[in-house]
Amino acid sequence: MTRSHPHPHSLPHPSRRALLGGAALTAFAVATGAGAGTANAATGTKTATTTGGDGAGGGTWPTEFPLPNGFLPEGIAIGRKPYAYMGSRANGAIYRTDLRTGEGGILFAGGTGLIAVGLKLDHDGLLYVAGNTGVARTHDSRTGEVVATHQLTEPTGHFINDVTLLGDRAWFTDSRAAALYGVPRGRTGTVKTLPLTGDWVQLPDVNNANGIVGTPDGRALIVVKSTPGELYNVNLRTGHATKITLVGAANVVNGDGLYRIGRTLYVVQNRLNLISVFHLDPKSTTATLTGTITDPRFDVPTTAARFGNRLYLVNARFTSPQTPETTFTGVAVPI
């Protein structure tokens, strides 16, 4: 892992790759290896690659594990137990990995026309899945069974991208429309549409709202706008979006998944292969850059989830061929 100063370059946000059906969902063996560390004498930057470490349950847990070839991962969710759930852009499948061993298997096989991008796991075992084409699904995380499907928008012209849990709702972003959607937590209830107003300006033909988390006080939502790379504080009652002032960083271009621990906000910047770490002020209206995290194993990471003292991420590999033979991995970095 490399901790460094803010990245000096701004790159365009990636377009989502065309979806590939019929991905080969194959079994795999756990990835293991020896840790290594090097230092660059010219820059003084320390780089460490760790493939074993202090898992939350003690002992040595793998920090890299393979996913099925052609899986096209993007979202990852982890709950109180050491299992990671990852969704497929290829066919909406969900894969579950045991973080203690790196071994896993298909929990939900997916199907034609299905997509799974952002995911969040609730304390009751329900898994909320952003389905891109206007759809949000709820799965039983023990069986993979679909227990509810919500058509949030029209199937075209929208991109239901990510989700977070706050209060009595699961809140979903739409990268192609200026609105958030609140799905009741549980198996029944009415969906709430929350139009984004205030400082929010929807840009045409690019991905806007992407990652989403609740503020530390639980009264608002933080949304990253991938293009041009901004953070917003969104009022839960009114939808009024206030642009968050960034200190120490010009932007968070390519901002994708968000993860928050207390007032520390982690912003995954996918094609930059970078996690920017910010400290939020008490009202979540200013975010001050405190550091960045990079790792040589990053290959366009998209979203992150935490277990113990690690962040786990999936490599979407948007810059590589997206074929049924393309290999994919999940990786972990210490925090």
C-alpha positions as CSV (number, residue, x, y, z in Angstrom):
1,M,0.0,0.0,0.0
2,T,1.2,3.5,-0.8
3,R,0.1,6.6,1.1
4,S,0.8,9.7,-0.8
5,H,-0.2,13.3,-1.5
6,P,-3.2,14.2,-3.7
7,H,-3.0,13.0,-7.3
8,P,-2.0,15.8,-9.6
9,H,-4.0,14.8,-12.6
10,S,-7.7,14.8,-13.5
11,L,-9.0,12.1,-15.8
12,P,-12.5,11.7,-17.4
13,H,-14.9,9.4,-15.6
14,P,-15.1,6.0,-17.2
15,S,-18.2,5.0,-19.2
16,R,-19.6,1.7,-18.0
17,R,-18.6,-1.2,-20.2
18,A,-21.1,-3.0,-22.4
19,L,-22.7,-5.8,-20.4
20,L,-21.7,-9.3,-21.3
21,G,-24.1,-12.1,-20.9
22,G,-23.3,-15.7,-20.2
23,A,-20.2,-15.0,-18.1
24,A,-18.4,-18.1,-17.0
25,L,-18.9,-18.4,-13.3
26,T,-16.2,-20.8,-12.3
27,A,-14.9,-22.1,-9.0
28,F,-11.6,-20.9,-7.7
29,A,-8.8,-21.6,-5.2
30,V,-7.8,-19.2,-2.5
31,A,-5.0,-16.8,-3.4
32,T,-2.0,-16.7,-1.1
33,G,1.5,-15.4,-1.1
34,A,4.3,-13.7,0.8
35,G,4.3,-10.1,1.8
36,A,6.8,-7.7,0.3
37,G,8.0,-4.2,0.9
38,T,10.1,-1.7,-1.0
39,A,11.1,1.9,-0.7
40,N,11.7,4.4,-3.4
41,A,14.9,6.3,-2.5
42,A,14.2,9.2,-4.9
43,T,10.7,10.0,-3.4
44,G,10.8,8.5,0.0
45,T,7.5,6.8,-0.7
46,K,7.1,3.4,1.0
47,T,5.2,0.7,-0.9
48,A,4.0,-2.4,0.8
49,T,2.1,-5.3,-0.7
50,T,0.6,-7.6,1.9
51,T,-1.0,-10.9,1.1
52,G,-1.5,-12.0,4.7
53,G,-2.3,-10.1,7.8
54,D,-4.2,-9.4,11.0
55,G,-7.7,-10.3,10.1
56,A,-10.4,-9.2,12.5
57,G,-10.8,-12.7,13.7
58,G,-7.1,-13.2,14.4
59,G,-4.6,-15.2,12.5
60,T,-3.7,-14.7,8.9
61,W,-6.5,-13.9,6.4
62,P,-5.8,-13.5,2.7
63,T,-5.8,-9.9,1.4
64,E,-6.5,-10.9,-2.2
65,F,-8.9,-13.4,-3.6
66,P,-10.1,-14.3,-7.1
67,L,-13.6,-13.9,-8.5
68,P,-15.0,-16.0,-11.4
69,N,-13.7,-15.2,-14.8
70,G,-16.0,-12.8,-16.7
71,F,-17.8,-11.8,-13.5
72,L,-17.6,-8.0,-14.1
73,P,-17.7,-7.0,-10.4
74,E,-18.5,-3.5,-9.2
75,G,-20.2,-3.6,-5.8
76,I,-19.1,-5.1,-2.5
77,A,-20.9,-5.3,0.8
78,I,-19.8,-6.8,4.2
79,G,-21.9,-7.1,7.4
80,R,-21.1,-8.1,10.9
81,K,-19.8,-11.5,9.8
82,P,-16.6,-12.1,7.7
83,Y,-18.4,-12.6,4.4
84,A,-18.1,-10.3,1.4
85,Y,-21.0,-10.1,-1.2
86,M,-20.1,-8.9,-4.7
87,G,-22.4,-8.2,-7.6
88,S,-22.0,-8.8,-11.3
89,R,-22.6,-6.4,-14.1
90,A,-22.7,-9.4,-16.5
91,N,-25.9,-11.0,-15.4
92,G,-26.8,-9.7,-11.9
93,A,-25.2,-12.7,-10.1
94,I,-24.1,-12.3,-6.4
95,Y,-20.9,-14.0,-5.2
96,R,-20.1,-14.6,-1.5
97,T,-16.6,-15.0,-0.2
98,D,-15.4,-16.1,3.2
99,L,-12.9,-13.4,4.2
100,R,-11.1,-15.8,6.5
101,T,-10.1,-18.2,3.7
102,G,-10.8,-16.3,0.4
103,E,-13.0,-19.2,-0.7
104,G,-16.5,-18.6,-2.0
105,G,-19.2,-19.4,-4.5
106,I,-22.3,-18.2,-6.3
107,L,-25.1,-17.2,-4.0
108,F,-27.5,-16.0,-6.7
109,A,-27.0,-17.1,-10.3
110,G,-28.5,-14.0,-11.9
111,G,-30.2,-14.1,-15.2
112,T,-30.6,-12.5,-18.6
113,G,-31.2,-8.7,-18.3
114,L,-30.2,-8.5,-14.7
115,I,-27.4,-6.3,-13.3
116,A,-25.9,-5.9,-9.8
117,V,-23.8,-2.9,-9.1
118,G,-23.9,-1.2,-5.6
119,L,-24.8,-3.4,-2.6
120,K,-25.4,-3.0,1.1
121,L,-26.1,-5.6,3.7
122,D,-28.6,-4.9,6.5
123,H,-28.4,-6.2,10.1
124,D,-31.5,-8.4,9.4
125,G,-29.7,-10.3,6.6
126,L,-31.4,-8.4,3.7
127,L,-29.1,-7.4,0.9
128,Y,-30.0,-4.3,-1.1
129,V,-28.8,-4.3,-4.7
130,A,-28.7,-1.4,-7.2
131,G,-29.8,-2.9,-10.6
132,N,-28.8,-0.1,-13.0
133,T,-31.9,-0.3,-15.4
134,G,-34.2,1.5,-13.0
135,V,-34.4,-1.4,-10.6
136,A,-33.6,-2.1,-7.0
137,R,-33.7,-5.6,-5.6
138,T,-33.7,-7.1,-2.1
139,H,-32.1,-10.5,-1.5
140,D,-32.0,-12.9,1.4
141,S,-28.2,-12.9,2.1
142,R,-28.4,-16.5,3.4
143,T,-30.1,-18.1,0.4
144,G,-29.7,-15.5,-2.4
145,E,-33.5,-15.5,-2.9
146,V,-35.0,-12.3,-4.3
147,V,-37.5,-11.2,-1.7
148,A,-38.5,-7.9,-3.4
149,T,-38.0,-6.0,-6.6
150,H,-38.7,-2.2,-6.9
151,Q,-39.0,-0.5,-10.3
152,L,-37.7,2.9,-9.3
153,T,-37.6,4.5,-12.7
154,E,-38.2,3.9,-16.4
155,P,-35.9,1.1,-17.6
156,T,-34.0,3.4,-20.0
157,G,-32.4,6.8,-19.4
158,H,-31.5,5.9,-15.8
159,F,-28.6,4.2,-14.0
160,I,-29.4,3.0,-10.5
161,N,-25.8,2.9,-9.3
162,D,-25.2,2.6,-5.6
163,V,-27.0,2.3,-2.2
164,T,-26.6,3.1,1.5
165,L,-28.7,2.4,4.5
166,L,-29.9,5.3,6.7
167,G,-32.9,5.5,9.0
168,D,-35.8,3.4,7.8
169,R,-34.8,3.4,4.1
170,A,-32.2,2.1,1.7
171,W,-31.2,5.1,-0.5
172,F,-30.2,4.6,-4.1
173,T,-28.4,7.0,-6.5
174,D,-29.3,7.5,-10.1
175,S,-26.2,8.5,-12.2
176,R,-28.4,9.8,-15.0
177,A,-31.1,11.7,-13.2
178,A,-31.2,14.3,-10.4
179,A,-32.9,12.2,-7.8
180,L,-32.4,9.7,-5.0
181,Y,-34.8,6.9,-4.2
182,G,-35.7,5.6,-0.7
183,V,-36.7,2.0,-0.5
184,P,-38.2,0.9,2.8
185,R,-35.9,-1.4,4.8
186,G,-37.8,-4.7,5.1
187,R,-40.0,-6.5,2.6
188,T,-42.8,-4.0,2.1
189,G,-43.5,-0.3,1.8
190,T,-43.7,2.6,-0.6
191,V,-40.6,4.0,-2.5
192,K,-39.9,7.7,-1.9
193,T,-38.4,9.8,-4.8
194,L,-36.2,12.7,-3.5
195,P,-35.4,15.2,-6.3
196,L,-31.9,16.8,-5.9
197,T,-32.1,20.6,-5.8
198,G,-29.9,23.5,-4.4
199,D,-26.3,23.4,-5.7
200,W,-26.9,20.3,-7.7
201,V,-26.6,20.7,-11.5
202,Q,-27.3,17.6,-13.5
203,L,-24.8,17.2,-16.4
204,P,-25.9,15.5,-19.6
205,D,-24.5,12.3,-21.0
206,V,-22.1,11.6,-18.1
207,N,-22.4,9.8,-14.8
208,N,-23.4,12.2,-12.1
209,A,-24.5,10.8,-8.7
210,N,-22.6,7.7,-7.8
211,G,-21.4,6.6,-4.3
212,I,-23.6,7.5,-1.3
213,V,-23.2,7.3,2.5
214,G,-25.0,8.9,5.5
215,T,-23.5,11.8,7.4
216,P,-22.1,11.1,10.9
217,D,-25.1,12.6,12.6
218,G,-27.5,10.6,10.5
219,R,-29.4,13.6,9.3
220,A,-28.3,13.8,5.7
221,L,-26.6,11.9,2.9
222,I,-23.3,12.5,1.2
223,V,-23.2,11.8,-2.5
224,V,-20.2,11.9,-4.8
225,K,-20.8,13.4,-8.3
226,S,-18.3,11.5,-10.4
227,T,-18.2,14.2,-13.1
228,P,-16.6,16.6,-12.5
229,G,-15.6,15.2,-9.1
230,E,-17.6,16.8,-6.3
231,L,-19.1,15.9,-2.9
232,Y,-22.6,17.0,-1.8
233,N,-24.5,17.1,1.5
234,V,-28.1,16.2,0.7
235,N,-31.0,17.1,3.1
236,L,-33.1,14.0,3.7
237,R,-36.3,15.9,3.9
238,T,-36.0,18.4,1.1
239,G,-33.4,17.0,-1.3
240,H,-31.5,20.3,-1.1
241,A,-27.9,19.5,-2.0
242,T,-25.1,21.7,-0.7
243,K,-21.7,21.3,-2.3
244,I,-19.1,20.2,0.2
245,T,-16.0,22.4,0.3
246,L,-12.8,20.3,-0.4
247,V,-9.6,21.3,1.4
248,G,-6.3,19.9,0.1
249,A,-7.9,18.5,-3.0
250,A,-9.2,20.2,-6.1
251,N,-11.7,17.5,-6.8
252,V,-12.6,13.8,-6.4
253,V,-12.8,13.1,-10.1
254,N,-13.7,9.5,-11.0
255,G,-15.2,9.3,-7.5
256,D,-17.1,6.0,-7.2
257,G,-17.8,4.2,-4.0
258,L,-17.9,6.0,-0.6
259,Y,-17.2,4.5,2.8
260,R,-17.4,6.4,6.1
261,I,-16.0,5.6,9.6
262,G,-17.0,8.3,12.0
263,R,-15.9,11.6,10.5
264,T,-13.4,9.9,8.2
265,L,-14.7,9.6,4.6
266,Y,-13.0,7.3,2.1
267,V,-13.6,8.1,-1.6
268,V,-12.7,5.5,-4.1
269,Q,-11.5,7.1,-7.4
270,N,-11.7,4.2,-9.8
271,R,-9.5,4.9,-12.8
272,L,-7.0,6.8,-10.7
273,N,-6.5,3.6,-8.6
274,L,-6.7,5.7,-5.6
275,I,-8.6,6.1,-2.3
276,S,-8.7,9.7,-1.0
277,V,-9.2,10.0,2.7
278,F,-11.0,13.1,4.1
279,H,-11.9,14.4,7.5
280,L,-15.4,15.8,7.7
281,D,-16.2,18.9,9.8
282,P,-19.1,18.5,12.4
283,K,-21.7,19.6,9.8
284,S,-20.3,17.6,6.9
285,T,-20.0,20.8,4.8
286,T,-16.2,20.7,4.6
287,A,-13.9,17.8,3.8
288,T,-10.2,18.1,4.4
289,L,-7.9,15.7,2.7
290,T,-5.7,13.8,5.2
291,G,-4.1,11.3,2.9
292,T,-4.5,8.8,0.0
293,I,-4.2,5.1,-0.3
294,T,-2.9,3.3,-3.4
295,D,-1.8,-0.3,-3.9
296,P,-0.1,-2.0,-6.9
297,R,-2.9,-4.6,-6.9
298,F,-5.5,-1.9,-7.6
299,D,-6.9,-2.3,-11.2
300,V,-9.8,0.2,-11.3
301,P,-11.3,-0.5,-7.9
302,T,-14.9,0.8,-7.7
303,T,-16.4,0.3,-4.3
304,A,-15.2,-0.5,-0.8
305,A,-16.5,-2.3,2.4
306,R,-15.0,-2.7,5.8
307,F,-14.2,-5.6,8.0
308,G,-12.0,-5.1,11.1
309,N,-9.1,-2.9,10.2
310,R,-9.3,-3.4,6.5
311,L,-11.1,-2.0,3.5
312,Y,-12.0,-4.6,0.9
313,L,-12.4,-3.5,-2.7
314,V,-13.3,-5.1,-6.0
315,N,-11.3,-4.5,-9.2
316,A,-13.7,-3.7,-12.0
317,R,-10.8,-3.5,-14.6
318,F,-12.7,-1.0,-16.8
319,T,-9.5,-0.5,-18.9
320,S,-9.1,-4.2,-19.7
321,P,-11.1,-6.3,-22.1
322,Q,-14.5,-7.2,-20.6
323,T,-14.9,-10.7,-21.8
324,P,-16.0,-14.0,-20.3
325,E,-12.3,-14.9,-19.9
326,T,-11.3,-11.7,-18.1
327,T,-10.0,-12.4,-14.6
328,F,-11.1,-10.4,-11.6
329,T,-10.1,-10.0,-8.0
330,G,-11.0,-8.5,-4.7
331,V,-8.2,-7.0,-2.6
332,A,-7.9,-5.6,1.0
333,V,-5.8,-2.8,2.3
334,P,-5.3,-1.8,6.0
335,I,-6.8,1.3,7.4
